Amino acid sequence: MERSRAAGLPCGASCAAIHGAGTATIPCHDGPFRGISVKKDDQKNFVIFAVLAALILFGWPQIAHWFFPQQQPAPVRIEGGKTKPVANPGADPTADSPKALRDRQLVIAETPRVAIETPKLRGSINLKGARFDDLVLVQYAETVAKNSPPIRLLSPSGAKGNYFAEFGWQGAGVQAPGPDTIWQASGTKLTPTTPVTLSAQSATGQVFRIELSVDANYMFNVRQTVANLGTSPVSVTPYALVSRAEKSTDVDQWAAHVGPIAVAQGGANYVNYKDVDAGPQGFSTTGGWVGYTDHYWLTAVVPDQRMPVQLQQRQTPTKSYQADYQLASPLSVAPGKKITYSSHFFAGAKEVKLLEDYQDKLGIAKFDRAIDWGWFGIIEQPIFYYLDWLFRMVGNFGVAIILLTITIRGLLFPIAQRQFASMAKMRAVQPKMKALQERHKDDKTRQQQEIMKLYKEEKVNPLAGCLPILLQIPIMFALYKVLLLTIEMRHQPFVAWIRDLSAPDPLLVLNLFGLLNFTPPSFLAIGVVPILLGISMFFQFKLNPAPMDDMQKQIFSIMPWMLMFLMAPFAVGLQVYWITSNVLTMAQQWLLYQQHPALKEPVKKEAKAK
């Protein structure tokens, strides 16, 4: 059974009353319910409830792993009562061993390069093959430690976990530059104020140029030019690719896509790696892009949005993954003429407003779909914008979540008022309903008809208690997705030991808050904040009028602690929302009880049949 938090009454209680109950009873002599006279139907329901509760408690980690992927692992652990940052190699798309990190630096040093330096990026472009293969995000660290290294996004071929982007040409009757071509650079450093041009000349008489510029964020502008100095026309096709040696260390789940992505024909295609393993995934489109999305990072090549292209996600003969595009039709270059093709390359963090800004100003189709908002995007995005605005106002995301909760509860208050009035009527007619159940106990059809007639005459809605919680469910899920998806919440502290609101509570009770050197199993990893959530729900239930049915009382006494276990793996930010909601609900209940005092009065039980 479910309980309406806004009303403080059992949502299912009035629903159950519609169906009636058997009158035969079985005395319960053993266990915690000794002395309670339990109806047959209720005993059966309780057994089912107990079995389901056990399955949920012990099977919840597996269920949550698929349906509700855990927010990023806690960036800290508690040892000896002190908060210590922990390594998080999963934050780095090219994370590998220390030896491989040294090897990477050797690989980078072996080739000529042009440095990349912007307010948000550091790295270099490999002049051998004109590849973007060395890039770190200087404003994002792997952990919350002060000396934590920045996120590395791209890594060169020849190093473990190589991940790079490449722009080039294919053609007929022309010898286009290849992976071993050494390009000449017009400068030594690419910055937002100093563009760089790479050039190479083929043996067939064509001059190839790549003009590169970069903004202050994560977007590179790429202009590919072919000048035909030969005596015959040539056909060329520009292409771009992103090559990735290994799958992302982030977990791909139904609630948050991680992996290959291709936007084509105005829609986002979230492709699974296993589909690419089975065969190439192709998309024909005019306007779109292709690349790879991690939990917080995106690497994508964006063709000219006005020309038809073929996007592809495929696996190479070396078992690397490759996302690429090429023009649907080759371009012809007459002798003495040149052509230019413009495209973009994005490599950086999936910041919500930045993605939308690129979509609007550069005309990149559905670029905001790099974030997998899903079906609830219509709720998630307004929640994100309001939460982000609150954060900018108060400077603390935990406080912003509390203010968000107050706002939502305020909006739902009129509904709760109407629902309380309806439940007051429902409580007043319960003696009549019980009398009808007793009178027609042997004719269930007639019993149902008479009870429904009673509801109609008294103008009672038996489902009124369900409405507030039905409205809360999409809001809760939307906030969960916001905390899960948006990088703006990553590594945002609240108070004391809570260093990341998008991660679970690291202060675990079973290891005595870090004093004992062991990690409890996932289904027993209960932190302080989940316990506060359970306590808040316990007092909220205690404030409610006790259900008439003894079995309901027992079930409702268990529910707060079950929810404590179920919510423990979720982000602290979501738990803060629920605790605040519970506290506000208790205050709201007190106020509404003053308006509807009949709700506090105990309902008389039906007289026992003689």
PyMOL commands that set and color helices and strands:
alter all, ss='L'
color gray80, all
select helices_A, chain A and resi 11-19+31-33+40-67+89-91+98-109+273-278+352-361+367-370+377-394+397-428+430-439+444-458+464-485+487-489+522-524+528-543+550-567+572-595+597-600
alter helices_A, ss='H'
color red, helices_A
select strands_A, chain A and resi 3-4+9-10+25-27+37-39+76-79+82-85+113-117+121-126+131-141+150-154+163-172+184-185+189-190+196-201+206-214+219-228+234-244+259-264+267-270+281-286+288-293+297-302+308-315+321-327+331-333+338-349
alter strands_A, ss='S'
color yellow, strands_A
deselect
rebuild
show_as cartoon
